[in-house]
Amino acid sequence: MTQTPHTVNLAVIQMHMTDQLEDNVSRAEAHVRDAARQGAQVVLLPELFENLYFCQVEREDYFELAHPLEGHPFIGRFQNLAAELGVVLPLSYFERAGQAHYNSLVCIDADGTVLGNYRKTHIPDGPGYEEKYYFALGDTGFKVWRTRFGRVGVGICWDQWYPETARAMMLLGADFLLYPTAIGTEPAEVETPNNYQMWQRAMQGHAVSNSTYVGSCNRIGVERVGDFTQTYYGHTFIADYTGEIVAEFGETDEGALAHTLNLTEARKFRAGMGFFRDRRPDLYGTLLTTDGVTRRG
């Protein structure tokens, strides 16, 4: 059984995307190679980095971007890259499974093995983020993978706003949490727009309440899809187990943001804080309801 290492070198990638698959994949590969040269052992690429964020609009044509996991056009390439460089690659992609479509992620271990597939649990729906048109609700449950470089828990974008996602992955044994993302400006008609500070604070809260490292990466640049234009605000970051941001890009930086995670110190701190010791799951039945009253089965 793989032992949890004392430290892990994490890199989160911030990059711009175009509407050309080969261009995006080649640049993503170059960023992974750069991260590995910096000593990274786990490298996270942004959500749906293979194309523009097509979910700005509802168009049937964009379903053609989805591919089955088996025989996928670029996952095998990143398996080879992971084995060559000896790095772990949680990899986002648009999955087609039979007649269903998912916003998915595979975790590739440092020997190139695909450890499993996660399908995004929480799917947003609103102006500029029309994901429910494209993606079915994820049916895999939350995932934590035992890799060469620790137990990795990964949620996808909208999952990052939910404390239940972070808590579930920690209860499944995650050593640290990762969130690939595609997020930026909202259309003018949105009454409650978010900003990068709010986005960061949500995940910093997960870091605090779970005493764990959290890393999230985002895309940058202006993307026009149909009649919509969005500017992605970057601010890829890594927070430590106290919630402090210890590494951060701005809104235009492109490349690999790296930091060394001290998993031993985080584990000691987590035990000392007692957040998991003092949990009361026997009283959390309300969390299994939608309206706060009706219990599920």
C-alpha positions as CSV (number, residue, x, y, z in Angstrom):
1,M,0.0,0.0,0.0
2,T,1.3,3.5,-0.9
3,Q,2.3,5.4,2.2
4,T,1.3,9.1,2.5
5,P,4.4,11.2,1.9
6,H,5.6,13.8,4.4
7,T,5.4,16.5,1.7
8,V,4.0,16.9,-1.8
9,N,4.9,19.4,-4.4
10,L,1.7,20.7,-6.0
11,A,1.4,22.8,-9.1
12,V,-1.9,24.3,-10.3
13,I,-2.0,25.6,-13.9
14,Q,-3.5,28.9,-15.1
15,M,-3.9,29.2,-18.9
16,H,-5.9,30.7,-21.7
17,M,-7.9,28.6,-24.1
18,T,-8.8,28.8,-27.8
19,D,-11.3,26.9,-29.9
20,Q,-8.6,24.5,-31.2
21,L,-8.2,21.2,-29.3
22,E,-4.6,20.6,-30.4
23,D,-3.5,24.1,-29.4
24,N,-5.0,23.8,-26.0
25,V,-3.7,20.3,-25.4
26,S,-0.2,21.1,-26.6
27,R,0.0,24.2,-24.3
28,A,-1.4,22.2,-21.4
29,E,1.3,19.6,-22.0
30,A,3.9,22.3,-22.1
31,H,2.7,23.7,-18.8
32,V,2.8,20.3,-17.2
33,R,6.3,19.8,-18.3
34,D,7.3,23.2,-16.9
35,A,5.6,22.3,-13.6
36,A,7.6,19.0,-13.5
37,R,10.8,20.9,-14.1
38,Q,10.0,22.9,-11.1
39,G,9.7,19.7,-9.0
40,A,5.9,19.3,-9.1
41,Q,4.6,15.9,-8.3
42,V,0.9,16.6,-8.6
43,V,-0.3,18.9,-11.4
44,L,-3.8,20.3,-11.9
45,L,-5.1,21.7,-15.2
46,P,-8.2,23.9,-15.4
47,E,-11.8,22.7,-16.0
48,L,-12.6,21.7,-19.6
49,F,-9.3,23.1,-20.8
50,E,-9.7,21.4,-24.2
51,N,-11.8,24.2,-25.6
52,L,-13.5,27.6,-25.0
53,Y,-16.0,27.4,-22.2
54,F,-18.9,26.6,-24.5
55,C,-21.4,26.5,-21.7
56,Q,-21.9,30.3,-22.1
57,V,-24.7,29.4,-24.6
58,E,-27.0,26.5,-25.4
59,R,-26.0,25.0,-28.8
60,E,-26.5,21.5,-30.0
61,D,-23.3,21.6,-32.0
62,Y,-21.2,21.7,-28.8
63,F,-22.3,18.1,-27.8
64,E,-19.9,17.0,-30.5
65,L,-17.0,18.1,-28.2
66,A,-17.8,15.1,-25.9
67,H,-16.0,11.8,-26.1
68,P,-16.2,8.4,-24.3
69,L,-13.5,7.7,-21.8
70,E,-12.4,4.6,-23.7
71,G,-10.4,5.7,-26.8
72,H,-10.5,9.4,-25.7
73,P,-8.6,11.7,-28.1
74,F,-6.2,13.1,-25.5
75,I,-6.5,11.3,-22.1
76,G,-4.0,8.6,-23.4
77,R,-1.6,11.3,-24.3
78,F,-1.6,12.6,-20.7
79,Q,-1.3,9.1,-19.4
80,N,1.9,8.8,-21.3
81,L,3.0,12.2,-20.1
82,A,2.3,11.3,-16.5
83,A,4.3,8.1,-16.8
84,E,7.2,9.9,-18.5
85,L,7.4,12.7,-15.9
86,G,6.3,10.7,-12.9
87,V,3.5,13.1,-12.0
88,V,-0.1,12.7,-10.9
89,L,-2.5,14.4,-13.3
90,P,-6.2,14.9,-12.3
91,L,-7.6,15.7,-15.8
92,S,-10.9,17.4,-16.7
93,Y,-12.8,16.4,-19.8
94,F,-16.2,16.4,-21.5
95,E,-17.5,12.8,-21.3
96,R,-20.0,11.0,-23.4
97,A,-21.4,7.8,-21.9
98,G,-24.1,6.2,-24.1
99,Q,-26.7,8.9,-24.5
100,A,-25.6,10.8,-21.4
101,H,-23.0,13.6,-21.2
102,Y,-21.0,14.6,-18.1
103,N,-18.5,17.1,-16.9
104,S,-15.9,14.6,-15.7
105,L,-12.4,14.1,-14.5
106,V,-10.0,11.2,-14.4
107,C,-7.2,10.9,-12.0
108,I,-4.0,9.6,-13.7
109,D,-1.4,8.2,-11.3
110,A,2.4,8.8,-11.7
111,D,2.8,5.6,-13.7
112,G,0.1,6.6,-16.2
113,T,-2.7,4.4,-14.7
114,V,-6.2,5.9,-14.7
115,L,-7.3,5.4,-11.1
116,G,-10.9,6.3,-11.7
117,N,-13.5,8.7,-13.1
118,Y,-15.4,11.4,-11.3
119,R,-18.5,13.1,-12.7
120,K,-19.3,16.6,-11.4
121,T,-21.9,16.5,-8.7
122,H,-23.3,20.0,-8.6
123,I,-24.3,21.4,-12.0
124,P,-25.0,25.2,-12.3
125,D,-27.6,26.8,-14.5
126,G,-27.7,30.5,-15.2
127,P,-26.7,33.2,-17.8
128,G,-23.2,32.4,-19.0
129,Y,-23.1,29.1,-17.2
130,E,-25.7,26.9,-19.0
131,E,-24.3,23.6,-17.7
132,K,-27.5,21.8,-17.1
133,Y,-28.2,22.0,-20.8
134,Y,-25.0,19.9,-21.5
135,F,-24.3,17.8,-18.4
136,A,-26.3,15.2,-16.5
137,L,-26.0,15.2,-12.7
138,G,-22.9,13.3,-11.7
139,D,-23.6,9.8,-10.5
140,T,-20.2,8.6,-9.2
141,G,-20.4,10.1,-5.7
142,F,-17.3,12.0,-4.4
143,K,-13.9,10.4,-5.1
144,V,-10.6,10.3,-3.4
145,W,-7.7,8.5,-5.1
146,R,-4.7,6.9,-3.4
147,T,-1.8,8.1,-5.7
148,R,1.9,7.8,-5.5
149,F,1.9,11.3,-3.9
150,G,-0.9,11.0,-1.4
151,R,-4.7,10.7,-1.3
152,V,-6.1,13.2,-3.7
153,G,-9.7,14.6,-3.5
154,V,-11.0,16.5,-6.5
155,G,-14.2,18.5,-7.0
156,I,-15.0,20.3,-10.2
157,C,-15.8,24.1,-10.3
158,W,-19.4,24.5,-9.0
159,D,-18.6,21.7,-6.4
160,Q,-16.2,24.2,-4.8
161,W,-19.0,26.3,-3.3
162,Y,-20.4,23.4,-1.3
163,P,-19.0,22.6,2.1
164,E,-20.5,19.1,1.8
165,T,-18.2,18.3,-1.1
166,A,-15.1,19.2,0.9
167,R,-16.2,17.4,4.0
168,A,-17.2,14.3,2.1
169,M,-13.8,14.0,0.4
170,M,-12.0,14.6,3.7
171,L,-14.1,11.9,5.4
172,L,-13.1,9.6,2.5
173,G,-9.4,10.2,3.5
174,A,-8.2,13.0,1.3
175,D,-4.8,14.5,2.2
176,F,-5.6,17.7,0.2
177,L,-8.3,19.0,-2.0
178,L,-8.2,20.3,-5.6
179,Y,-10.8,22.2,-7.7
180,P,-10.3,22.8,-11.4
181,T,-12.4,25.8,-12.5
182,A,-13.7,27.9,-15.3
183,I,-15.1,31.1,-13.8
184,G,-15.2,34.8,-14.6
185,T,-17.4,37.8,-15.3
186,E,-21.2,37.5,-15.2
187,P,-23.6,38.9,-17.9
188,A,-25.0,42.3,-17.0
189,E,-28.5,40.9,-16.2
190,V,-27.2,38.8,-13.3
191,E,-28.3,40.3,-10.0
192,T,-25.9,38.5,-7.7
193,P,-22.5,38.4,-9.5
194,N,-19.6,36.8,-7.8
195,N,-16.0,37.9,-7.8
196,Y,-12.6,36.2,-7.4
197,Q,-12.4,37.2,-3.7
198,M,-15.7,35.5,-3.0
199,W,-14.6,32.5,-5.0
200,Q,-11.3,32.2,-3.1
201,R,-13.0,32.8,0.3
202,A,-15.4,29.9,-0.2
203,M,-12.5,27.5,-0.7
204,Q,-10.4,29.1,2.0
205,G,-13.3,28.2,4.3
206,H,-13.0,24.6,3.2
207,A,-9.3,24.7,4.1
208,V,-10.1,26.2,7.6
209,S,-13.0,23.9,8.5
210,N,-11.2,20.8,7.3
211,S,-7.6,21.8,8.3
212,T,-6.4,20.9,4.8
213,Y,-4.5,22.3,1.9
214,V,-6.7,23.5,-1.0
215,G,-5.6,24.3,-4.6
216,S,-7.8,25.7,-7.3
217,C,-6.9,26.7,-10.9
218,N,-8.8,28.9,-13.4
219,R,-8.6,30.0,-17.0
220,I,-7.7,33.5,-18.1
221,G,-8.5,35.7,-21.1
222,V,-11.6,36.8,-23.0
223,E,-13.7,34.2,-24.7
224,R,-16.6,34.8,-27.0
225,V,-19.1,32.0,-27.6
226,G,-22.2,32.8,-29.6
227,D,-23.5,36.2,-28.5
228,F,-21.7,36.0,-25.1
229,T,-18.3,37.3,-24.0
230,Q,-16.7,36.4,-20.7
231,T,-13.5,37.5,-19.1
232,Y,-12.0,34.8,-16.9
233,Y,-10.4,36.2,-13.8
234,G,-7.6,33.8,-13.1
235,H,-6.4,34.2,-9.5
236,T,-5.4,30.6,-9.3
237,F,-4.3,29.9,-5.8
238,I,-3.1,27.5,-3.1
239,A,-4.3,27.8,0.5
240,D,-2.7,26.1,3.5
241,Y,-4.4,24.2,6.2
242,T,-5.2,27.4,8.1
243,G,-6.9,28.9,5.1
244,E,-4.0,31.3,4.4
245,I,-3.3,31.9,0.6
246,V,0.3,30.8,0.3
247,A,0.6,31.1,-3.5
248,E,-1.5,33.1,-6.0
249,F,-1.5,34.2,-9.6
250,G,-3.1,37.5,-10.8
251,E,-5.7,37.9,-13.6
252,T,-3.3,37.6,-16.5
253,D,-0.5,35.3,-15.3
254,E,-0.1,32.1,-17.3
255,G,1.9,29.0,-16.2
256,A,2.4,26.7,-13.2
257,L,1.9,28.0,-9.7
258,A,3.8,25.7,-7.3
259,H,3.9,25.1,-3.6
260,T,5.1,22.4,-1.2
261,L,2.4,20.9,0.9
262,N,3.5,19.6,4.3
263,L,1.0,16.8,4.8
264,T,2.5,15.6,8.1
265,E,2.1,19.1,9.7
266,A,-1.4,19.4,8.3
267,R,-2.5,16.1,9.7
268,K,-1.1,17.0,13.2
269,F,-2.9,20.4,13.0
270,R,-6.1,18.7,11.9
271,A,-6.1,16.3,14.8
272,G,-5.3,19.1,17.3
273,M,-8.2,21.3,16.1
274,G,-10.7,18.5,16.8
275,F,-13.1,19.4,14.0
276,F,-13.5,15.8,13.0
277,R,-13.4,14.5,16.6
278,D,-16.3,16.8,17.6
279,R,-18.6,16.2,14.6
280,R,-22.1,15.0,15.4
281,P,-23.3,13.0,12.4
282,D,-26.2,11.6,14.5
283,L,-27.7,15.1,14.5
284,Y,-27.1,16.0,10.8
285,G,-30.2,14.4,9.3
286,T,-31.4,17.8,8.1
287,L,-28.5,17.7,5.7
288,L,-30.1,14.8,3.9
289,T,-33.2,16.9,3.1
290,T,-33.9,19.5,0.4
291,D,-36.5,21.6,2.4
292,G,-35.1,21.0,5.9
293,V,-38.0,18.8,6.9
294,T,-38.6,15.9,4.7
295,R,-36.1,13.0,5.2
296,R,-35.0,10.9,2.3
297,G,-35.8,7.2,2.5
